[in-house]
Amino acid sequence: MNFDDFKGHIYLVDDDPSICRSLAFTLSSSNYSVQTFESPATFLRNSLPISPAVILLDMRLPGMSGTTLQSNLKEKGRDTPIIFISGESHPDEIIAAMKNGAIDFLLKPFSLASLIQAIENGLDKDRARKNELIRRMDVRQRFDRLTEKEKEVCRLMIRGYGNKEIAQLNGSAPATVKLHRSRVLEKMGCEILPELIDMTREDHQNIMS
């Protein structure tokens, strides 16, 4: 496979060797990289986080069910999108899987088109998740470069306090607060206050603590 044509990675967890071989061949031919695992235990032991990726997960597996593995991964903070594939499942299993964050549930036999569509949806979601994580890390790194006084001013700016109010709260001169304010915007890479507020919205709790 040409790396330039690489579409994403697929973890295939299914204890049926024939299904694993067939799906792995088909998906590899469509420029996805594929790893197969015959059990949840093997997956947990040998899989390394890759992005963008999706997990194709059978419901009936040796050792633990697909939904149990799903819960296990969620507890570990591993957020790779999951697509369930199953020959037979009870409605309550499907509901539980979807409520716990699965992006799709395909009943065997399913069409290649429906599988590819589910995979592409999952890869798009994983790319967005990774980009958001990178963005939040970048915001946090910028905030960590501020001095303690600038962090204090930044928090008050986000809360909507003006220069005079900030000066009264922290005992600084208004001119000093104005200087800190300009440095906060510069170091955070913002031109105006609304941009700073928007940038820190998703990481508001960590920055304000």
Backbone as CSV, one residue per row, in Angstrom:
resi,resn,N_x,N_y,N_z,CA_x,CA_y,CA_z,C_x,C_y,C_z
1,MET,0.843,-1.198,0.000,0.000,0.000,0.000,0.878,1.248,0.000
2,ASN,0.567,2.158,-0.908,1.279,3.426,-0.976,0.877,4.274,0.221
3,PHE,1.872,4.772,0.967,1.562,5.556,2.172,0.716,6.775,1.847
4,ASP,0.924,7.355,0.650,0.157,8.539,0.262,-1.332,8.219,0.113
5,ASP,-1.663,6.939,-0.132,-3.061,6.529,-0.312,-3.683,6.013,0.987
6,PHE,-2.908,6.031,2.063,-3.383,5.485,3.342,-4.609,6.246,3.844
7,LYS,-5.674,5.515,4.147,-6.926,6.139,4.587,-7.097,6.131,6.098
8,GLY,-6.511,5.153,6.773,-6.686,5.032,8.208,-6.430,3.608,8.655
9,HIS,-6.448,3.404,9.966,-6.131,2.097,10.544,-7.399,1.444,11.096
10,ILE,-7.461,0.133,10.963,-8.618,-0.617,11.447,-8.149,-1.751,12.350
11,TYR,-8.667,-1.756,13.585,-8.481,-2.885,14.490,-9.700,-3.788,14.314
12,LEU,-9.482,-5.015,13.889,-10.579,-5.956,13.673,-10.540,-7.010,14.777
13,VAL,-11.544,-7.003,15.651,-11.590,-7.943,16.769,-12.743,-8.914,16.527
14,ASP,-12.395,-10.134,16.080,-13.405,-11.144,15.741,-12.754,-12.511,15.873
15,ASP,-13.468,-13.462,16.485,-12.878,-14.780,16.712,-13.125,-15.751,15.563
16,ASP,-13.718,-15.279,14.468,-13.945,-16.119,13.294,-12.814,-15.881,12.295
17,PRO,-11.899,-16.841,12.134,-10.736,-16.637,11.260,-11.114,-16.313,9.820
18,SER,-12.180,-16.930,9.314,-12.554,-16.701,7.925,-13.031,-15.261,7.720
19,ILE,-13.775,-14.736,8.678,-14.231,-13.350,8.592,-13.048,-12.399,8.679
20,CYS,-12.126,-12.696,9.590,-10.932,-11.858,9.730,-10.132,-11.813,8.434
21,ARG,-9.924,-12.981,7.816,-9.151,-13.037,6.571,-9.855,-12.264,5.462
22,SER,-11.165,-12.501,5.335,-11.927,-11.870,4.260,-11.962,-10.345,4.413
23,LEU,-12.292,-9.872,5.624,-12.373,-8.433,5.847,-11.001,-7.775,5.745
24,ALA,-9.982,-8.437,6.287,-8.633,-7.865,6.241,-8.172,-7.701,4.795
25,PHE,-8.434,-8.700,3.960,-8.039,-8.620,2.551,-8.804,-7.506,1.839
26,THR,-10.112,-7.463,2.042,-10.951,-6.467,1.367,-10.577,-5.048,1.784
27,LEU,-10.412,-4.833,3.079,-10.115,-3.487,3.570,-8.693,-3.057,3.225
28,SER,-7.762,-3.993,3.263,-6.386,-3.666,2.858,-6.338,-3.279,1.390
29,SER,-7.167,-3.929,0.577,-7.233,-3.609,-0.851,-7.816,-2.222,-1.083
30,SER,-8.528,-1.717,-0.068,-9.128,-0.376,-0.169,-8.262,0.681,0.524
31,ASN,-6.988,0.331,0.768,-5.991,1.267,1.316,-6.177,1.607,2.791
32,TYR,-6.751,0.668,3.552,-6.744,0.769,5.009,-5.684,-0.194,5.528
33,SER,-5.005,0.172,6.607,-4.144,-0.797,7.282,-5.010,-1.547,8.290
34,VAL,-4.805,-2.844,8.410,-5.688,-3.679,9.225,-4.874,-4.572,10.154
35,GLN,-5.274,-4.600,11.423,-4.746,-5.555,12.397,-5.901,-6.419,12.879
36,THR,-5.682,-7.721,12.945,-6.734,-8.625,13.403,-6.393,-9.202,14.771
37,PHE,-7.426,-9.379,15.596,-7.278,-9.932,16.949,-8.402,-10.924,17.179
38,GLU,-8.035,-12.112,17.680,-9.036,-13.167,17.849,-9.786,-13.071,19.167
39,SER,-9.354,-12.174,20.056,-10.021,-12.059,21.352,-9.781,-10.672,21.936
40,PRO,-10.651,-10.222,22.857,-10.426,-8.947,23.537,-9.109,-8.911,24.293
41,ALA,-8.749,-10.038,24.912,-7.507,-10.082,25.685,-6.297,-9.829,24.780
42,THR,-6.306,-10.425,23.595,-5.210,-10.221,22.642,-5.159,-8.767,22.188
43,PHE,-6.329,-8.198,21.962,-6.388,-6.797,21.558,-5.813,-5.893,22.653
44,LEU,-6.246,-6.088,23.887,-5.782,-5.251,24.987,-4.279,-5.402,25.209
45,ARG,-3.771,-6.600,24.962,-2.359,-6.871,25.219,-1.452,-6.354,24.102
46,ASN,-1.920,-6.409,22.861,-1.012,-6.174,21.741,-1.280,-4.930,20.901
47,SER,-2.431,-4.306,21.037,-2.734,-3.163,20.178,-2.115,-1.888,20.736
48,LEU,-1.579,-1.082,19.833,-1.010,0.219,20.189,-1.906,1.315,19.614
49,PRO,-2.087,2.420,20.349,-2.943,3.506,19.858,-2.410,4.098,18.552
50,ILE,-3.271,4.152,17.553,-2.958,4.735,16.254,-4.121,5.664,15.890
51,SER,-3.832,6.737,15.172,-4.904,7.638,14.741,-4.560,8.191,13.360
52,PRO,-5.558,8.287,12.453,-6.972,7.954,12.683,-7.213,6.455,12.594
53,ALA,-8.151,5.978,13.389,-8.432,4.549,13.426,-9.869,4.304,13.871
54,VAL,-10.342,3.084,13.612,-11.615,2.621,14.150,-11.427,1.188,14.625
55,ILE,-12.324,0.749,15.503,-12.324,-0.639,15.968,-13.571,-1.316,15.429
56,LEU,-13.367,-2.389,14.633,-14.479,-3.240,14.210,-14.573,-4.357,15.234
57,LEU,-15.661,-4.380,15.988,-15.738,-5.224,17.172,-16.940,-6.159,17.114
58,ASP,-16.658,-7.463,17.164,-17.734,-8.452,17.219,-18.363,-8.434,18.611
59,MET,-19.631,-8.794,18.679,-20.309,-8.798,19.977,-20.003,-10.073,20.758
60,ARG,-19.995,-11.226,20.077,-19.769,-12.513,20.731,-18.292,-12.886,20.630
61,LEU,-17.590,-12.789,21.748,-16.151,-13.026,21.750,-15.748,-13.876,22.950
62,PRO,-14.654,-14.628,22.842,-14.193,-15.437,23.974,-13.620,-14.570,25.094
63,GLY,-13.983,-14.880,26.317,-13.412,-14.173,27.463,-14.261,-13.022,27.950
64,MET,-14.720,-12.175,27.043,-15.592,-11.058,27.413,-16.394,-10.636,26.187
65,SER,-17.536,-10.051,26.412,-18.370,-9.604,25.301,-17.805,-8.323,24.691
66,GLY,-18.318,-7.977,23.523,-17.893,-6.743,22.882,-18.219,-5.524,23.719
67,THR,-19.393,-5.526,24.352,-19.771,-4.364,25.172,-18.896,-4.257,26.424
68,THR,-18.444,-5.401,26.949,-17.550,-5.363,28.100,-16.200,-4.773,27.709
69,LEU,-15.696,-5.163,26.536,-14.446,-4.582,26.040,-14.630,-3.085,25.796
70,GLN,-15.771,-2.708,25.253,-16.066,-1.296,25.022,-15.990,-0.506,26.331
71,SER,-16.602,-1.031,27.381,-16.572,-0.364,28.680,-15.155,-0.314,29.237
72,ASN,-14.405,-1.397,29.036,-13.023,-1.464,29.499,-12.175,-0.374,28.843
73,LEU,-12.335,-0.206,27.537,-11.571,0.807,26.812,-11.967,2.205,27.263
74,LYS,-13.255,2.398,27.509,-13.727,3.702,27.966,-13.123,4.058,29.315
75,GLU,-13.036,3.080,30.209,-12.438,3.313,31.520,-10.958,3.661,31.408
76,LYS,-10.286,3.106,30.405,-8.861,3.363,30.200,-8.615,4.678,29.463
77,GLY,-9.697,5.351,29.045,-9.552,6.602,28.330,-9.155,6.442,26.877
78,ARG,-9.372,5.262,26.329,-9.051,5.017,24.922,-10.305,5.277,24.095
79,ASP,-10.273,6.324,23.284,-11.487,6.844,22.648,-11.607,6.506,21.171
80,THR,-10.883,5.507,20.698,-10.991,5.122,19.290,-12.438,4.738,18.974
81,PRO,-13.051,5.308,17.926,-14.446,4.993,17.597,-14.650,3.496,17.356
82,ILE,-15.782,2.994,17.835,-16.086,1.568,17.741,-17.289,1.338,16.836
83,ILE,-17.147,0.372,15.911,-18.238,-0.097,15.064,-18.476,-1.559,15.425
84,PHE,-19.658,-1.871,15.905,-19.961,-3.256,16.233,-20.398,-4.006,14.982
85,ILE,-19.927,-5.254,14.869,-20.382,-6.155,13.815,-20.836,-7.431,14.512
86,SER,-22.024,-7.911,14.160,-22.567,-9.040,14.910,-23.495,-9.880,14.045
87,GLY,-23.403,-11.207,14.231,-24.313,-12.109,13.532,-25.673,-12.155,14.191
88,GLU,-25.669,-12.030,15.506,-26.927,-12.005,16.257,-26.709,-11.223,17.544
89,SER,-27.649,-10.351,17.828,-27.562,-9.549,19.051,-28.961,-9.225,19.528
90,HIS,-29.114,-9.177,20.848,-30.385,-8.784,21.423,-30.535,-7.266,21.318
91,PRO,-31.757,-6.784,21.178,-31.966,-5.333,21.091,-31.341,-4.567,22.252
92,ASP,-31.384,-5.168,23.472,-30.810,-4.448,24.612,-29.290,-4.335,24.500
93,GLU,-28.639,-5.302,23.824,-27.193,-5.216,23.603,-26.869,-4.090,22.626
94,ILE,-27.672,-3.974,21.588,-27.463,-2.912,20.604,-27.652,-1.551,21.257
95,ILE,-28.720,-1.434,22.050,-28.994,-0.171,22.736,-27.860,0.181,23.689
96,ALA,-27.383,-0.818,24.447,-26.296,-0.575,25.404,-25.026,-0.128,24.684
97,ALA,-24.726,-0.765,23.554,-23.520,-0.416,22.793,-23.593,1.020,22.277
98,MET,-24.750,1.405,21.737,-24.899,2.749,21.191,-24.894,3.801,22.291
99,LYS,-25.541,3.493,23.424,-25.542,4.433,24.542,-24.143,4.647,25.097
100,ASN,-23.307,3.620,24.969,-21.946,3.705,25.505,-20.960,4.318,24.512
101,GLY,-21.492,4.783,23.360,-20.637,5.539,22.448,-20.293,4.910,21.120
102,ALA,-20.795,3.695,20.836,-20.519,3.091,19.526,-21.083,3.989,18.428
103,ILE,-20.379,4.078,17.303,-20.849,4.968,16.240,-21.753,4.243,15.247
104,ASP,-21.731,2.896,15.252,-22.607,2.143,14.352,-22.695,0.705,14.817
105,PHE,-23.722,0.003,14.345,-23.928,-1.407,14.684,-24.389,-2.100,13.409
106,LEU,-23.514,-2.928,12.834,-23.809,-3.610,11.583,-24.086,-5.082,11.841
107,LEU,-25.228,-5.548,11.357,-25.593,-6.959,11.515,-25.093,-7.751,10.309
108,LYS,-24.429,-8.883,10.582,-23.946,-9.754,9.511,-25.130,-10.491,8.880
109,PRO,-25.143,-10.651,7.556,-24.162,-10.115,6.595,-24.479,-8.661,6.244
110,PHE,-23.455,-7.845,6.159,-23.648,-6.443,5.804,-22.929,-6.169,4.488
111,SER,-23.351,-5.126,3.802,-22.746,-4.793,2.514,-21.412,-4.090,2.727
112,LEU,-20.538,-4.200,1.742,-19.249,-3.518,1.811,-19.458,-2.000,1.850
113,ALA,-20.466,-1.538,1.113,-20.721,-0.093,1.067,-21.093,0.440,2.448
114,SER,-21.952,-0.295,3.164,-22.351,0.165,4.501,-21.179,0.101,5.467
115,LEU,-20.312,-0.901,5.311,-19.131,-1.014,6.169,-18.168,0.143,5.914
116,ILE,-17.889,0.426,4.646,-16.973,1.509,4.300,-17.509,2.847,4.792
117,GLN,-18.826,3.046,4.656,-19.418,4.301,5.122,-19.251,4.463,6.631
118,ALA,-19.488,3.363,7.374,-19.327,3.402,8.828,-17.874,3.663,9.201
119,ILE,-16.944,3.026,8.489,-15.514,3.217,8.756,-15.110,4.665,8.497
120,GLU,-15.550,5.225,7.386,-15.196,6.608,7.058,-15.766,7.580,8.084
121,ASN,-16.989,7.321,8.540,-17.572,8.166,9.587,-16.729,8.103,10.863
122,GLY,-16.298,6.878,11.203,-15.474,6.697,12.395,-14.118,7.370,12.274
123,LEU,-13.490,7.255,11.105,-12.188,7.889,10.891,-12.299,9.411,10.959
124,ASP,-13.380,9.950,10.385,-13.603,11.399,10.474,-13.734,11.838,11.932
125,LYS,-14.469,11.047,12.704,-14.651,11.368,14.122,-13.328,11.290,14.871
126,ASP,-12.501,10.301,14.547,-11.222,10.150,15.243,-10.260,11.273,14.861
127,ARG,-10.282,11.691,13.609,-9.446,12.832,13.204,-9.855,14.089,13.964
128,ALA,-11.170,14.299,14.071,-11.660,15.480,14.793,-11.260,15.416,16.261
129,ARG,-11.344,14.220,16.855,-10.942,14.039,18.257,-9.466,14.357,18.442
130,LYS,-8.631,13.868,17.529,-7.189,14.105,17.634,-6.864,15.580,17.451
131,ASN,-7.517,16.217,16.475,-7.270,17.641,16.240,-7.680,18.482,17.445
132,GLU,-8.799,18.117,18.080,-9.251,18.847,19.254,-8.283,18.662,20.417
133,LEU,-7.758,17.446,20.570,-6.783,17.182,21.627,-5.523,18.016,21.414
134,ILE,-5.054,18.081,20.161,-3.871,18.875,19.848,-4.131,20.350,20.121
135,ARG,-5.330,20.821,19.740,-5.678,22.222,19.963,-5.685,22.550,21.450
136,ARG,-6.282,21.664,22.250,-6.365,21.911,23.682,-4.985,21.862,24.333
137,MET,-4.132,20.959,23.856,-2.757,20.905,24.372,-2.016,22.190,24.044
138,ASP,-2.252,22.723,22.837,-1.584,23.954,22.419,-2.045,25.135,23.273
139,VAL,-3.359,25.197,23.550,-3.883,26.268,24.392,-3.276,26.188,25.782
140,ARG,-3.212,24.961,26.325,-2.651,24.786,27.662,-1.177,25.164,27.698
141,GLN,-0.425,24.805,26.653,0.995,25.153,26.598,1.189,26.665,26.535
142,ARG,0.339,27.345,25.777,0.429,28.810,25.711,0.136,29.419,27.085
143,PHE,-0.909,28.892,27.741,-1.268,29.416,29.056,-0.144,29.190,30.058
144,ASP,0.512,28.055,29.976,1.599,27.743,30.912,2.804,28.658,30.722
145,ARG,2.910,29.328,29.573,4.028,30.250,29.342,3.796,31.615,29.996
146,LEU,2.577,31.863,30.441,2.290,33.128,31.106,2.934,33.152,32.491
147,THR,3.299,34.348,32.956,3.758,34.483,34.339,2.554,34.298,35.263
148,GLU,2.806,34.116,36.548,1.703,33.920,37.493,0.761,35.130,37.498
149,LYS,1.325,36.328,37.423,0.499,37.542,37.400,-0.338,37.601,36.117
150,GLU,0.284,37.204,34.995,-0.441,37.197,33.727,-1.552,36.151,33.726
151,LYS,-1.307,35.009,34.365,-2.353,33.992,34.474,-3.538,34.530,35.271
152,GLU,-3.231,35.242,36.352,-4.289,35.828,37.176,-5.111,36.822,36.363
153,VAL,-4.411,37.679,35.609,-5.096,38.663,34.772,-5.902,37.956,33.675
154,CYS,-5.334,36.910,33.096,-6.016,36.154,32.040,-7.336,35.581,32.551
155,ARG,-7.309,34.983,33.740,-8.531,34.409,34.316,-9.596,35.486,34.537
156,LEU,-9.172,36.655,35.006,-10.125,37.738,35.251,-10.653,38.312,33.933
157,MET,-9.797,38.355,32.930,-10.244,38.805,31.608,-11.332,37.883,31.070
158,ILE,-11.110,36.573,31.209,-12.074,35.592,30.709,-13.406,35.719,31.439
159,ARG,-13.336,36.099,32.721,-14.560,36.281,33.505,-15.291,37.579,33.155
160,GLY,-14.636,38.436,32.360,-15.312,39.644,31.906,-14.950,40.909,32.657
161,TYR,-13.948,40.857,33.518,-13.544,42.052,34.270,-12.739,43.008,33.380
162,GLY,-12.968,44.312,33.545,-12.205,45.324,32.832,-10.926,45.669,33.565
163,ASN,-10.116,46.548,32.967,-8.812,46.900,33.544,-8.929,47.474,34.953
164,LYS,-9.855,48.408,35.155,-9.994,49.039,36.468,-10.437,48.030,37.514
165,GLU,-11.360,47.147,37.137,-11.836,46.123,38.080,-10.718,45.156,38.448
166,ILE,-9.923,44.775,37.453,-8.802,43.862,37.718,-7.790,44.544,38.630
167,ALA,-7.539,45.824,38.390,-6.594,46.567,39.220,-7.056,46.610,40.673
168,GLN,-8.338,46.788,40.892,-8.879,46.812,42.246,-8.786,45.439,42.911
169,LEU,-8.982,44.387,42.111,-8.975,43.038,42.672,-7.568,42.557,43.030
170,ASN,-6.585,42.896,42.217,-5.237,42.369,42.503,-4.257,43.423,43.017
171,GLY,-4.749,44.654,43.214,-3.913,45.695,43.807,-2.872,46.283,42.888
172,SER,-3.045,46.126,41.588,-2.092,46.700,40.633,-2.605,48.039,40.122
173,ALA,-1.713,48.798,39.521,-2.109,50.041,38.869,-2.782,49.705,37.542
174,PRO,-3.775,50.492,37.128,-4.452,50.224,35.856,-3.488,50.125,34.682
175,ALA,-2.437,50.945,34.684,-1.456,50.893,33.592,-0.732,49.547,33.570
176,THR,-0.459,49.009,34.763,0.205,47.704,34.853,-0.719,46.598,34.348
177,VAL,-1.991,46.695,34.718,-2.973,45.708,34.249,-3.088,45.760,32.731
178,LYS,-3.070,46.971,32.183,-3.148,47.127,30.728,-1.971,46.449,30.048
179,LEU,-0.779,46.563,30.649,0.418,45.918,30.100,0.288,44.399,30.172
180,HIS,-0.149,43.896,31.355,-0.348,42.454,31.499,-1.373,41.944,30.485
181,ARG,-2.433,42.719,30.293,-3.497,42.328,29.381,-2.966,42.170,27.954
182,SER,-2.145,43.122,27.520,-1.593,43.053,26.165,-0.650,41.859,26.020
183,ARG,0.115,41.569,27.089,1.029,40.422,27.041,0.269,39.100,27.031
184,VAL,-0.839,39.045,27.753,-1.680,37.837,27.751,-2.174,37.557,26.336
185,LEU,-2.721,38.568,25.695,-3.241,38.388,24.339,-2.128,37.986,23.379
186,GLU,-0.955,38.624,23.529,0.171,38.316,22.642,0.637,36.871,22.826
187,LYS,0.851,36.444,24.075,1.357,35.098,24.332,0.331,34.021,23.996
188,MET,-0.948,34.334,24.136,-1.994,33.365,23.801,-2.303,33.358,22.307
189,GLY,-1.701,34.279,21.563,-1.886,34.318,20.119,-3.230,34.885,19.703
190,CYS,-3.772,35.813,20.491,-5.082,36.407,20.213,-4.932,37.909,19.960
191,GLU,-5.827,38.437,19.151,-5.820,39.872,18.887,-6.830,40.612,19.749
192,ILE,-7.939,39.943,20.057,-9.002,40.586,20.829,-9.511,39.623,21.905
193,LEU,-10.180,40.177,22.918,-10.670,39.384,24.050,-11.647,38.276,23.639
194,PRO,-12.634,38.539,22.755,-13.551,37.451,22.378,-12.831,36.237,21.802
195,GLU,-11.723,36.466,21.103,-10.930,35.361,20.553,-10.318,34.541,21.689
196,LEU,-9.838,35.210,22.733,-9.278,34.515,23.890,-10.352,33.698,24.599
197,ILE,-11.526,34.281,24.773,-12.631,33.580,25.441,-13.023,32.340,24.648
198,ASP,-13.108,32.483,23.333,-13.473,31.350,22.479,-12.405,30.267,22.519
199,MET,-11.131,30.676,22.508,-10.024,29.727,22.519,-10.020,28.873,23.782
200,THR,-10.338,29.502,24.925,-10.224,28.806,26.215,-11.528,28.148,26.657
201,ARG,-12.576,28.246,25.840,-13.880,27.731,26.258,-13.831,26.228,26.562
202,GLU,-13.206,25.435,25.671,-13.187,23.987,25.849,-12.295,23.553,27.012
203,ASP,-11.296,24.368,27.337,-10.371,24.022,28.420,-10.586,24.957,29.610
204,HIS,-11.792,25.478,29.723,-12.100,26.506,30.708,-11.802,26.030,32.138
205,GLN,-12.196,24.809,32.477,-12.035,24.336,33.846,-10.581,24.261,34.263
206,ASN,-9.712,23.744,33.374,-8.299,23.613,33.723,-7.626,24.972,33.853
207,ILE,-7.967,25.896,32.968,-7.324,27.208,32.988,-7.797,28.030,34.176
208,MET,-9.057,27.900,34.531,-9.600,28.723,35.611,-9.262,28.175,36.988
209,SER,-8.757,26.955,37.066,-8.444,26.352,38.370,-7.120,26.870,38.910
